[in-house]
Amino acid sequence: MTDARPETGPPDGPVHDRGSGPGADGAAAPQKDHGRAGRDLKAAITSGVVLLGAIAASLAFWKPAFMLIVVIAVVVAIWELRQGLLAKDIDLPEQPLMLGGAVMVVVAYLYGSDALVTATAVTALVVMLWLLRRGIDGYVKTATASVFTLVYVPFLGSFVALLLSEGGRDGGGLDNDGVQGILTFILVTIASDIGGYIAGVLFGKHPMAPVISPKKSWEGFAGSLVATVAMGWLLVVLLLEGDWWVGLCLGLIAVVMATLGDLCESVMKRDLGIKDMSQVIPGHGGLMDRLDSLLATIAPIWLLLHYLVFT
């Protein structure tokens, strides 16, 4: 969930914006004032349209192309987390994490959840063995952060592959269960983001978690709740032809998980002392700044749709 209340206080510790740097005289580069929106809306909308267009095209014509997008997103997200964790002197082993993450997504799509669990366990063991080359100092800290990254990004991201495979592994189009499931997952999460953003800008007064994320308000959460439940109900009933109560449950689960995912990402960034994970998406910051809600919602959404709609 994104809210847009003005900052009400300083973060806990220094915060570094990866999108700006010191000038020639050592002073920080001036930040643009985007008003209560808190972001460059023109750049954000343009980036969002481009990304959604690429996703829609891949789902409409050839589902493996969408899996390629997911693999690229996993690789970029792992790179971003490594850059962020370097602030705490934690150097993630990129090569096995990226390769293992890509394999996890592919086997989840091709062979299902059992294969995903196996691939995750094997990748975790490979990563821990890989780190033996660095010696004893810092082994536990780096290995722990590596396994956390493995679960947080590629494991959760692989549930997208599980959801897409519901309708078979060839072709695409709106008549495919997997494609419909992916569209439902994306649209309810976007509804949470937009509903919270609009309500937060217009009505946000009461901070939800001022220490963790001062911009988020209870009014923003209410906007997310209304938008997400309405979107979940409409999509499950009209697109998936499921029961209305399943749509309501999906909306409630999505808004809670999206909010928690956003807050967890905010905690991570404050602990690391950074504002954005990177600046790879104009107007949005880093890819992880956009994936936080999606990663948090995908597993419960897959579980609900798999057992209550597609079977």
N, C-alpha and C positions, 0 to 999 in steps of 0.2 A: 504494500500500500504506500502510495506517495502522498504526502501532505505538503503544504506550502506555507505554513506559518513562518513569520520571521524568527530567526534565532533568538532565544530568550536568555542565553548565557553562553559563556565560553565552554569548549569541550574540556574533558578531563585530560590535560596534557597537551602538548603541541600538536597541531594538525597541519600537515603539509599537503598542499594542492599539487598533484602531479601534473596538472595542466598549466602551471605557471612556474616561473623560476626567477631568480634574482636578475636584476638588470646589470649594466656594466659597472654601476657604482655600488653594487651589492645590495641595493634596495629591492624589495619585492615588487614584482610587476603589478600594476594596478588591476583590480578586478572589476569586471563590468557589472553594473547594477541592472539586474533584470526585474526589479520590483518585487511584488509579492509572489510572483510566479516562481522565483528562485532558480530559474533556468532560462536558457536561450530558447524560447518557444519555437522560433522559426527553424533553427537547426535541429531541435528535438523532433519536430513534426516531420521535417524532411527525412531525417535518418529513420524514423519510425515507418514512414511510408515505403522507403526503399527496402527495409528489412522485411516488412510484412508482404511486400510485393514478391520478393524472392521466395519466401516461404509458401505463399499462395500458388505461385507458378510451379514449384516443385511438387506440391501436393496434388495439383490438378493434373499433371502430366506424367510424372514418374517418381514414385515414392522413394526409391534409392537416392535420388538427388536430395531429398529432404534429409536423409540419413547423413549425407555428406556435410550438409549444413550443421547438423548436430555434432558431428565429429570435429569440425572446425571450431565450433563454439566451445567444446570441451577443451581442446588444445589451447585456445586463447585464454580461457578462464584459468587453466592451470598456470600458464605464463604469468597472468596478472597476480594470482595468489603468491607465486614465488617472488615477484617484485615487491609485493606488500610485506611478506614475511621477512625479507632481507632487512627491514627496519628493526627487527628483533634478532638479527644475526642468525636467522634460520634459513639455510640454503637448501631448498627442495631439490631432489634429483629429477630434473625435468624429463630426461630421456625415457626412463622406465615408466614414469607417471603418464606422460603423453601417449606413448605407445600402448601401454596397458589400458589407458582410458579409451583409446580408439577401438581396441580389441573388444572391450566390454560392451561398447555401444553396438558393434557389429554382431557379436554373438547373441546379444539380447534380441536383436531384430530377427536373426536367422533361426535361433534355436530356443528362445524363450527364457523364462525366469531361472530355471535350474542352471542353465549354462551361464547366466549372468552371475549367480552366486559363486560358481566355480571359478570363473574368470577373475572375479574380485579377490577371492582368496589367493589365487595364484599370483596375481599382480602385487598384492600386499607382501607376500613372501619374497618375490623378486626384488621389490623395492628395499626391503630390510636387508637382503643379501647384498644388494648393490651398495648400500651405505657402509658395509663392512670395509670397503676399500678406503674409506676416509679415516678409519681408526676409531679409537674409543671416545675421544673427547666430543661431547655433544651428540652422541649417537641416539640416546633415548629421546632427547628433545626433537631432533630432526626426524627420527623414525615416527614418532607420535604425530608430528605435524604432517608428515607424508601420508600416513594412513587416514588422518582426518581429511586431508585434501582429496584422497581417493574416494572416500565415502561421500563427501559433500558435493563433489563435482561429477565425476564420471558415473559413479554408482547411481545417484539420484537422476542424473541426466539420462541414463540408460532406460529409465521407465518411460521416457518418450518413445524409445524404440519398441518397448513392449506394447505400448498403447497403439502405435501405428501398425504393428503386425497383427492386430485383431482382425483386420479385414483381408488377410493374405499379404503376400510380399511382392506382388506385381501390380503394375498399372497405377491408377489414382482416380481422382474424381469424387464428387460429393456422395455418390452412391456406395462408397466404400466405408465400412464400419470404422476402420482405423483412421481414415482421413477425417471422418465426422468426429471421432473422439479427440483427435489433435486440435481440430478447430474449436471444439467445446472447451478443452483445456486452456487454449490460448485466449479465447474470448472472455471467459470468466475471470481470468487473471488480469487481463487488460481492463475489464469492467471494474475490478477492485481498485486498480491503480487510478483510473480516470475518475471514478466516483469519489475516492478519497481526496484526490487532487482538487477537484472542483469544490467540494464541500469544505475542504481545509482553507482554500483561498477565500471563499465567500463568508464562511461562518466560524473558522477556527479560532477558538479563544482558550480552551482548556487543554493544556498539554497532557498527552497520554503517558509519555515516559521522558520527562524533561532532562534527566541526566543522560539517557541513552540517545535520544533523538528529539531535540527541542522543537523541530518543525511539525511533528505529528500530534494531532489533536483528537479528542474524542469525537468532535464534530466530523472530522475527516473519516474516522472509523465508521461513524454512522452512515456517511455517504457511501463508503465502500460496501457496507453491509447491504444497503438497499439496492445498489447497482448490481452487486454480485449475485444476490439471491434472485433478483428479477431475471438476470441473464441466464443463470443456471436453470431456472424453471422453464424459460422460453426454449432454450437449446435442447434440454432433455425431452420436453414434450413435443416440440415441433420438428427438430432435426433428428433426434435419436429415437423418437416415438416410444419413449419410456414413460414410467409413471410420474405423475406430478410431484409426489413426495420425494422421489429420488432427486429431482431437480432442486427442490428446496434444500435437501441434505447436501447436495453437491455445492450449492451456493454458500451455505453456512460453513462447510469444511474449507472451501476455497478461501473465503475471506479471513477466517481465523489463521490458516496456515500461511497465507500470503503476508499478513500483518506480522506474524512471528518471524517469518523468513526475512522480512525487511528489517525488523528490529535486530535480529541476530547479525545481519550484515553491518548494521550501524555500530553494534558493539565491537565487532571485529575491526572496523576502520578506526574507531576511537582508540582501541587498544594498540593498534599499529601506528597511530598518529598520522593518518592520511585522510584526505577529504574524499577523493575518488580513487578507485582501484587503478584507473588509467584514464586516457582520453581517446580511446580508439573509436568511440561512437560520438560524433559531434552532437552537443546538446544534452547528452545523457551521461557522459563520463565513461567509465569502464564497462566492459561487457558484464562483469559480475554485479555491477550496480543495477543492471536490468534483469539478470538471471536470478537474483535472490528470491523473489516471490515465485518465479516459475519453478525453481528447484524445490521449494518447500511444498508446492501444491501438487506436483505431478504424481508422486507415489500414492497419496490417498485418493486422487481422482482416478488413477488407473485401477486401484483396488475396487472402488465403488462401481465404475463402469463395467469392469471385467465380470463381476459377480452379480450385479443387479440389472444390467442393461444388455450386455452382449451374450449372456448365457441363458 
